[in-house]
Amino acid sequence: MKKTEVALALLLAVILVTAGLQTIGVAEANFKPYKPPEITIFSPSSNQIYHSSNVLLNVSVTRYDTSYPPFDVINSLNYSLDGQQDIPIPYTIVAGIYCHGKTTLSNLSDGSHSVFVHSEAKHESEIIPFNATVSFTVETTIKPIVKQFPIVPVLTASIGIIAIVSASLLIYFKKLRKYGKS
């Protein structure tokens, strides 16, 4: 081989290696945008009144990173009722995209309540928290509707009926006496 061919081959190799390194840097700079998972609370409904001290907590987590294996991994799914201690929600992952969780909020007192549902996902090496909150009301005591007895209309109708019956009897007995003497 001639020195010119070797030099040309080396120059071409350096150009290819340099271009390859530049391409790797460009690929890393144009990363895929990441949208963290989202929690939807189906039950309890926001601002709803429940007439039971037990209310179903039904949630779903939508994962937007659908690559296989997924970049985001749901680490946990918890709730906090009225700012109390976290309680885990049993959940199942469906088709790698959705996570469904259900549990019952038991022995709730009458009044307003707030449920804070939260989780975190691992995306590459980063832990990303996400959450949702819903407020609702429990009213287990049914308040009776008290209606006043309609005294005036009943009294008026009763006096009217008594007057009509009395007048009818008076006329009847007058006619009976008149025809009874003849």
C-alpha positions in Angstrom: 0.0 0.0 0.0 1.1 3.5 -0.7 1.6 6.0 2.1 -1.1 8.1 0.5 -3.7 5.3 0.8 -2.8 4.6 4.4 -3.1 8.3 5.3 -6.4 8.6 3.5 -7.7 5.5 5.3 -6.6 6.9 8.7 -8.1 10.2 7.9 -11.4 8.5 6.9 -11.4 6.5 10.1 -10.8 9.6 12.2 -13.7 11.4 10.5 -16.0 8.4 11.0 -15.1 8.0 14.7 -15.5 11.8 15.2 -18.9 11.9 13.4 -20.0 8.8 15.4 -19.2 10.5 18.7 -21.0 13.6 17.6 -24.1 11.6 16.7 -24.1 9.9 20.1 -24.0 13.4 21.8 -26.9 14.6 19.6 -29.0 11.5 20.4 -28.5 12.1 24.1 -29.4 15.8 23.8 -32.7 15.0 22.0 -34.2 12.7 24.8 -37.8 11.6 24.6 -40.0 13.9 26.7 -41.3 12.1 29.8 -44.8 12.5 31.1 -45.2 11.1 34.6 -48.0 8.7 35.4 -51.4 10.2 36.3 -53.8 9.2 39.1 -57.6 9.2 38.5 -59.9 8.8 41.5 -63.2 7.3 40.4 -64.7 6.9 43.8 -65.3 8.8 46.1 -66.5 11.5 43.7 -65.5 15.1 44.3 -68.0 17.1 46.5 -70.4 14.1 46.7 -72.5 13.3 49.8 -72.4 9.7 50.9 -75.0 8.3 53.3 -72.8 5.4 54.5 -69.8 5.3 56.8 -68.1 2.9 54.4 -67.0 4.4 51.0 -65.2 2.7 48.2 -61.8 4.1 47.2 -61.4 3.2 43.5 -58.3 4.6 41.7 -56.5 4.1 38.4 -52.9 5.1 37.4 -52.3 5.8 33.8 -48.7 5.2 32.7 -47.7 7.2 29.6 -44.3 5.5 29.0 -45.5 2.4 27.1 -42.1 1.2 25.9 -41.1 -2.4 26.8 -39.7 -2.8 29.4 -41.3 0.5 30.7 -39.0 3.2 31.8 -41.3 4.1 34.7 -42.0 1.5 37.4 -44.7 2.2 39.9 -43.1 1.6 43.3 -46.2 2.0 45.5 -49.8 3.3 45.7 -50.9 4.8 49.0 -53.6 7.0 50.4 -53.9 9.3 53.4 -57.4 10.1 54.8 -57.7 13.6 56.3 -53.9 13.9 56.7 -53.5 10.7 58.7 -50.9 8.0 58.3 -50.4 6.5 54.8 -52.1 3.3 54.0 -51.2 1.1 51.0 -53.8 0.5 48.3 -53.8 -3.0 46.9 -53.3 -2.7 43.1 -52.8 -4.7 39.9 -51.1 -3.7 36.8 -53.1 -4.3 33.6 -51.4 -4.5 30.2 -48.4 -2.6 31.5 -50.2 0.8 31.0 -52.8 0.9 33.7 -52.7 0.3 37.4 -56.0 -0.3 39.2 -56.4 -0.1 43.0 -59.5 -0.6 45.3 -60.1 -0.5 49.0 -62.8 0.6 51.4 -62.6 3.6 53.6 -64.3 2.3 56.7 -66.0 3.8 59.8 -66.0 7.3 58.5 -67.5 9.9 60.7 -70.2 12.4 59.5 -68.6 15.5 58.0 -66.2 16.5 55.3 -63.3 14.2 54.4 -60.3 14.5 52.0 -58.4 11.6 50.4 -54.8 12.2 49.2 -53.7 9.4 46.8 -50.1 9.3 45.9 -47.4 7.2 44.3 -44.0 7.5 42.8 -42.4 6.1 39.7 -38.8 5.4 38.9 -37.8 6.8 35.5 -34.3 5.8 34.7 -32.5 6.8 38.0 -34.9 9.5 39.0 -37.8 9.0 41.5 -40.8 11.1 40.4 -43.8 11.6 42.8 -47.3 12.1 41.5 -50.7 12.4 43.3 -54.4 13.4 43.3 -56.8 14.6 46.0 -60.6 14.4 46.3 -62.9 15.8 49.0 -66.3 14.4 49.9 -68.9 14.5 52.7 -70.4 11.7 54.8 -73.9 12.1 56.3 -75.2 8.9 57.9 -77.9 10.5 60.0 -81.0 11.2 57.9 -82.6 14.3 59.1 -86.4 14.0 59.0 -88.4 16.6 57.1 -90.8 18.1 59.6 -94.0 19.6 58.1 -96.4 21.6 60.2 -99.9 20.1 60.5 -102.1 22.4 58.4 -104.3 23.6 61.2 -106.0 26.5 59.5 -107.1 24.7 56.3 -108.3 21.6 58.3 -110.2 23.8 60.8 -111.8 25.9 58.0 -112.9 22.8 56.1 -114.2 21.2 59.3 -116.3 24.3 60.2 -117.6 24.4 56.7 -118.7 20.8 56.7 -120.3 21.2 60.1 -122.2 24.3 58.9 -123.4 22.5 55.7 -124.5 19.3 57.7 -126.3 21.4 60.4 -128.1 23.5 57.8 -129.1 20.4 55.9 -130.4 18.7 59.1 -132.3 21.8 60.1 -134.1 22.0 56.7 -134.8 18.3 56.8 -136.4 18.5 60.3 -138.5 21.6 59.4 -139.9 19.8 56.4 -140.5 16.7 58.4 -142.5 18.7 61.0 -144.4 20.6 58.4 -145.5 17.4 56.5 -145.9 15.4 59.7 -148.8 17.7 61.0 -151.0 17.6 57.9 
